[in-house]
């Protein structure tokens, strides 16, 4: 999406649930929007159990989703180029 000539990164919300379902949401969003690693993952609500984290690969993303059972927001660190 473009506003005023600036690219606005897409964000995706990942609901609590089974790791396989949560990872599919993340990986589908990455493929659909042209995201590459690193990706920023952060809890939707500030909680003691999770801090925002920049993940560098799929294994780190899976680990974060597994350790963070609350809703998570994912967004690219870099804006994808068309």
Order of alpha helices (4+ residues) and beta strands (2+ residues): beta-beta-beta-alpha-beta-beta-alpha-beta
